[in-house]
Amino acid sequence: MTFIRDRQFYRFSAYGFLKNLRFFEPFIILYFREIGFSFLEIGILFAIREISTVLLEVPTGFVADIGGRKTSMVFSMAAYVVSFLTFFFFPSYIAAAGAMILFACGEAFRTGTHKAMILEYLRLTGQEEWKPDYYGATRAASKLGSAINALIAATLVLISGSYRYIFLAAALPCVINMINLASYPGTLNGTDVGSHRTSPGIKDTLKYFVSIFRDPDTRLSIMNSAVFDGFFKVLKEYLQPVLKAMAIGLPLLTALSADRRTAIVVGIVYFVLFLAASTASRCSGKFSRRIKGVVKSINITWIIGFTALIIAGIFQELSLYVVVIVAYLVLFTLQNLRRPLCVTYISDKVPHMVMASGLSVESLIKTLFMAILAPVCGYVADLAGVGITVASAGLLMGLLYVPLRLRKQVEESASVL
């Protein structure tokens, strides 16, 4: 027995697949380096994006819960489109900063909101026991999109010889996704069964929102999920310079330019990484049941995660790039095993009426952490190199495991597994 794969399941999956067709992602640092930005300047751009997201995160969660989640998602896609077009038409630092703010607007209206719609749908259809499996399956579709994205992006760079055109191409999937999101049923805007209201109201929303912070187990689980994801999202970008160095050093395809050789290597490696991530997401529920507990699973992935970062950093300094790629493969797999489990547990603790707001709190903490971590890593990378940066971040992540690891009593509360 398993969850129902109906039309709405495939709409959810299509959203994730299209959302992850961000052709610029495997090349964004290389693009910024191409137009002359230092690692510190790149880190500041990422910080601008994350700080803007922080400022918008919770307010947009309230807007989604009170004004309509589907409408918020459509607006999110529109903000992405304007951001990508800005990157394409105006390749300057000031324009890049503005595009990052627009991208942050899209992120803020999206993060937490779509997960809340999935969880609401499972509640309405009586499938809550399948949360990790259902969310893992839809997330697998999004990671499959990332895998295909890497191949398409590499092809675009290979044909054009430039990283710039991938931003223009990235706008098209967002437009298609706007149409997909508009087809979602109205009940996913937040309507309660048997009620004529389309939202819980501002007073009730604030009351439920405040209740999120009263449970120490909930606070700890949100911090654990947010900080791990923050490390992952900042440090995964430092794989790109490694792949470029590897591509240039390969005694193959020497007739091609450095950028085209890099595109081939990046496309293949990221395809494998995201294919592994897709499989990991699909198996998240099975993984937790095999480990015999959501808490134990989350803690184990944290330990292996910071170990993989330390290994990646050390071997990057030694120019043993194959080991670095394997370490990142482990990191991508772990992040996608643990993400559905974290969302499942947090959703058990947060009232469904304010699920978008609750998940936005997690995203807020993550983006605030990334806003601090990204420029610091950029500064260290300019001074000491990328390998030292990644290894040092891994050590810091290991130190943070002690205060942020989940306790056994949290596991007893997780009833879905």
Residue pairs with C-beta under 8 A, 6 or more apart in sequence:
2 130
2 133
3 9
3 122
3 127
3 130
3 133
3 134
3 137
4 125
4 127
8 121
8 184
8 185
9 134
9 137
9 138
11 180
11 183
11 184
12 114
12 117
12 118
12 121
12 138
12 141
13 137
13 138
13 141
13 142
14 141
14 177
14 180
15 114
15 138
15 142
15 177
15 180
15 181
16 138
16 139
16 141
16 142
16 143
16 145
17 141
17 142
17 144
17 145
17 148
18 145
18 173
18 174
18 176
18 177
18 180
19 110
19 142
19 145
19 173
19 174
19 177
20 142
20 143
20 145
20 146
20 149
21 145
21 148
21 149
21 152
21 170
21 173
22 149
22 170
23 149
23 152
23 153
23 156
23 166
23 167
23 169
23 170
24 31
24 84
24 87
24 153
24 163
24 166
24 167
24 170
25 146
25 149
25 153
26 149
26 150
26 153
26 154
26 240
26 266
26 267
26 270
27 153
27 157
27 163
27 166
27 240
27 263
27 266
28 237
28 240
29 42
29 237
29 238
29 240
29 241
30 163
30 240
30 241
30 244
30 259
30 262
30 266
31 163
31 164
31 166
32 41
32 42
32 45
32 96
33 42
33 241
34 162
34 163
34 259
35 91
37 45
37 93
37 96
38 378
38 382
39 377
39 378
39 379
39 381
39 382
40 375
40 378
40 379
40 382
41 93
41 378
42 378
43 374
43 375
43 376
43 377
43 378
43 379
43 381
44 374
44 375
44 378
45 93
45 96
45 97
45 100
46 100
46 234
46 370
46 371
46 374
46 375
46 378
47 370
47 371
47 372
47 374
47 375
48 97
48 100
48 101
48 104
49 100
49 101
49 103
49 104
49 107
50 104
50 367
50 368
50 370
50 371
50 374
51 104
51 367
51 368
51 371
52 100
52 101
52 104
52 105
52 108
53 104
53 107
53 108
53 111
53 363
53 364
53 367
54 364
54 367
54 368
54 371
56 104
56 105
56 108
56 109
57 108
57 111
57 360
57 361
57 363
57 364
57 367
58 357
58 360
58 361
58 364
59 108
60 72
60 108
60 109
60 113
60 360
61 112
61 113
61 354
61 356
61 357
61 358
61 359
61 360
61 361
62 205
62 209
62 357
63 72
63 109
64 72
64 109
64 112
64 113
64 116
64 190
64 356
64 357
64 360
65 116
65 190
65 199
65 200
65 205
65 353
65 354
65 355
65 356
65 357
66 199
66 200
66 201
66 202
66 205
67 199
68 189
68 190
68 198
68 199
69 113
69 114
69 116
69 117
69 188
69 189
69 190
69 356
70 117
70 181
70 182
70 184
70 186
70 188
70 189
71 189
72 109
72 110
72 113
72 356
73 109
73 110
73 113
73 114
73 117
73 181
73 184
74 178
74 181
74 182
75 109
76 105
76 106
76 107
76 108
76 109
76 110
76 113
77 106
77 174
77 175
77 177
77 178
77 181
78 106
78 174
78 178
79 102
79 103
79 105
79 106
79 109
80 102
80 103
80 106
80 170
80 171
80 174
81 171
81 174
81 175
82 102
83 99
83 100
83 102
83 103
83 105
83 106
84 99
84 167
84 168
84 170
84 171
84 174
85 167
85 168
85 171
86 95
86 98
86 99
86 102
87 95
87 96
87 99
87 164
87 167
88 164
88 165
88 167
88 168
90 99
91 164
107 363
107 367
108 360
108 363
111 359
111 360
111 363
112 355
112 356
112 357
112 358
112 359
112 360
112 362
112 363
113 356
113 359
113 360
115 135
115 343
115 347
115 355
115 356
115 359
116 355
116 356
116 358
116 359
117 184
117 188
118 134
118 135
118 138
119 131
119 135
119 347
119 352
119 355
120 187
120 188
120 190
120 352
120 355
121 188
122 128
122 130
122 131
122 134
123 352
124 187
124 193
127 134
128 416
129 416
130 285
131 340
131 343
131 344
131 347
131 416
132 284
132 285
132 288
132 294
132 340
132 341
132 344
132 416
132 417
133 284
133 285
135 284
135 340
135 343
135 344
136 281
136 282
136 283
136 284
136 285
136 340
137 281
137 282
139 281
139 284
139 336
139 339
139 340
140 278
140 279
140 281
140 282
141 278
142 278
142 281
143 274
143 275
143 277
143 278
143 280
143 281
143 336
144 274
144 275
144 278
146 270
146 274
146 277
146 278
147 270
147 271
147 272
147 273
147 274
147 275
147 277
147 278
148 271
149 270
149 274
150 266
150 267
150 268
150 269
150 270
150 271
150 273
150 274
151 267
151 271
152 169
153 166
153 263
153 266
153 267
153 270
154 263
154 264
154 266
154 267
154 268
154 270
155 263
155 267
156 165
156 166
156 169
157 163
157 165
157 166
157 259
157 260
157 262
157 263
158 260
158 263
158 264
158 267
161 257
161 259
161 260
162 259
163 259
189 198
189 199
190 198
190 199
190 200
190 353
191 197
191 198
192 200
192 353
199 205
200 208
200 353
200 354
204 353
205 353
205 354
205 357
208 351
208 353
208 354
208 357
209 354
209 357
209 358
211 351
212 218
212 349
212 350
212 354
212 357
212 358
212 361
213 219
215 349
217 349
217 407
217 409
217 410
217 413
218 346
218 349
218 350
220 404
220 406
220 407
220 410
221 342
221 345
221 346
221 349
221 406
221 410
222 346
222 361
222 362
222 365
223 365
223 404
224 298
224 302
224 342
224 404
224 405
224 406
225 298
225 338
225 339
225 342
225 343
225 346
225 362
225 366
226 362
226 363
226 365
226 366
226 369
227 365
227 366
227 369
227 397
227 400
227 404
228 301
228 302
228 305
228 335
228 338
228 397
229 335
229 339
229 366
230 366
230 367
230 369
230 370
230 373
231 305
231 306
231 309
231 373
231 393
231 397
232 305
232 331
232 335
233 366
233 370
234 370
234 373
234 374
234 377
234 393
235 309
235 331
235 377
235 390
235 393
236 328
236 331
236 332
238 377
238 381
238 386
238 389
238 390
239 269
239 324
239 325
239 328
240 266
241 386
242 316
242 321
242 324
242 325
242 386
243 262
243 265
243 266
243 269
243 321
243 325
244 258
244 262
244 265
244 266
245 319
245 321
246 265
246 321
246 325
247 258
247 261
247 262
247 264
247 265
247 266
248 258
248 261
248 262
249 321
250 261
250 265
252 261
253 260
253 261
253 264
256 264
269 325
272 329
273 328
273 329
273 332
274 332
276 329
276 332
276 333
276 336
277 332
277 333
277 335
277 336
278 336
280 287
280 332
280 333
280 334
280 336
280 337
281 336
281 337
281 339
281 340
283 337
284 336
284 337
284 338
284 339
284 340
284 341
285 340
285 417
287 297
287 337
288 294
288 297
288 341
288 417
289 417
291 297
291 300
293 411
293 414
293 417
294 341
294 344
294 345
294 411
294 414
294 417
295 406
295 407
295 408
295 410
295 411
295 414
296 411
297 337
297 338
297 341
298 338
298 341
298 342
298 345
298 406
299 401
299 405
299 406
301 334
301 335
301 337
301 338
302 338
302 397
302 401
302 404
302 405
303 401
304 330
304 334
305 331
305 334
305 335
305 397
306 394
306 395
306 397
306 398
306 401
307 394
307 398
308 327
308 328
308 330
308 331
308 334
308 394
309 327
309 331
309 390
309 391
309 393
309 394
309 397
310 391
310 394
310 395
310 398
311 323
311 327
311 394
312 323
312 324
312 327
312 328
312 331
312 390
312 391
312 394
313 387
313 388
313 389
313 390
313 391
313 392
313 393
313 394
314 387
314 391
315 321
315 323
315 324
315 327
315 387
316 324
316 386
316 387
316 390
316 391
317 385
317 387
317 388
317 391
341 417
342 362
343 359
344 414
344 416
344 417
345 410
345 413
345 414
345 416
346 358
346 359
346 362
347 355
347 358
347 359
348 413
348 414
348 415
348 416
349 413
350 358
350 359
351 358
373 393
377 389
377 393
380 388
380 389
380 392
381 388
381 389
